[in-house]
Amino acid sequence: MQDAGYVKKAFAGIARRYMLANHVLSLGIDVLWRRKTSRHVAESQPKLILDLATGSGDLARELQRRCPEAKVLGADFSIPMMREAQSHHFQQLVAADGMNLPFQNEAFDVLSVAFGLRNMASWPGALQEMSRVLKPQGRLFVLDFSLPTIPVIRPMYLFYLKNVMPKIAGFITGEQAAYEYLCSSVERFPSGQAMEQLILDSGFKTVKSYRLSLGIASLYIGSK
Ligand SMILES: C[S@@+](CC[C@H](N)C(=O)[O-])C[C@H]1O[C@@H](n2cnc3c(N)ncnc32)[C@H](O)[C@@H]1O
C-alpha cells in the first residue's frame, strides 16, 4: 500500500523516459507480457475495456490492436503519464483515481491493470473498486512484478533489482530514487496464492494465475 502523493510525484518525474527505461531494463520482455495479457483479454471478445493505471498507454494500445472491435478506455491519475499516451497515439483517456473510479457499477466487460495495482493506496480497496465497475460476467487482468520462486534465481534477481536496476534507470530518467521505490514495492507486493486470495476476497468468484519469465512478473485473471 502506497502513498498516493509520492506515487504521483514519482511518475511525473519519470514520465518522459518511462517507456525507454521499461524496454531497456526488461530487455524488451515487458512487450511480450503485455501481448500475452492482450491475447487472454481477446478470448472473451469484450466490447468495453478499461485499462486502469494506463500510464503511457502501452497495454491500452496493445489491447486495441488485439481487440479492434472493442472500445478501450485508458484511465490514470497522472496527467504527465497520460500526455505520453497521447503523444504515442492513444487518445481515449480519462483522469481517474483507481481508488474512486468515476464510472457507474457494472460498466465494463474487462478491466486491465498493468504495473499499477502495486502502486495504489490500498490493494483490497482498489480491487473492490475494480470489481464494482465490472459487469457480472466481467473479467479482471492484473499484470505486475513478482519475485522468482526458484532458489538460485531469486537472490540474483533481487541483487539486480536493488543494486543494478536503479542505477541504470537513474541514468536513463535522472530519477534513481523512483526506481529504488520500485524495488521495495515489488518486495512488499503479494504474489502467487496471496494475490489470488486477495482477488477472491474482493468480489471475484474465480482466479487463475500465470508466472511469466521465471516469475519476474505474474498475470492474474479474475472472473466475477
Ligand atoms: C508503472 S506505470 C504502468 C503504466 C502502464 N500500465 C504500463 O503497462 O506500462 C503505473 C501507472 O499507475 C498509475 N497509478 C498509480 N496509482 C494510481 C491510482 N491510484 N489511480 C490511477 N492511476 C494510478 C501511475 O500514475 C502510473 O502511470
The ligand as an ORCA input file, in Angstrom:
! r2SCAN-3c Opt
* xyz 0 1
  C       4.300      1.631    -13.854
  S       3.075      2.640    -14.600
  C       2.236      1.467    -15.613
  C       1.783      2.026    -16.918
  C       1.211      1.030    -17.913
  N       0.047      0.353    -17.389
  C       2.230      0.033    -18.377
  O       1.891     -1.141    -18.540
  O       3.373      0.391    -18.628
  C       1.959      2.822    -13.264
  C       0.869      3.832    -13.513
  O      -0.078      3.705    -12.459
  C      -0.617      4.982    -12.215
  N      -1.288      4.953    -10.911
  C      -0.756      4.643     -9.714
  N      -1.690      4.750     -8.763
  C      -2.839      5.094     -9.375
  C      -4.162      5.342     -8.918
  N      -4.482      5.252     -7.643
  N      -5.096      5.682     -9.828
  C      -4.784      5.777    -11.143
  N      -3.556      5.574    -11.630
  C      -2.590      5.229    -10.762
  C       0.599      5.894    -12.283
  O       0.239      7.241    -12.478
  C       1.341      5.287    -13.475
  O       1.008      5.921    -14.684
*
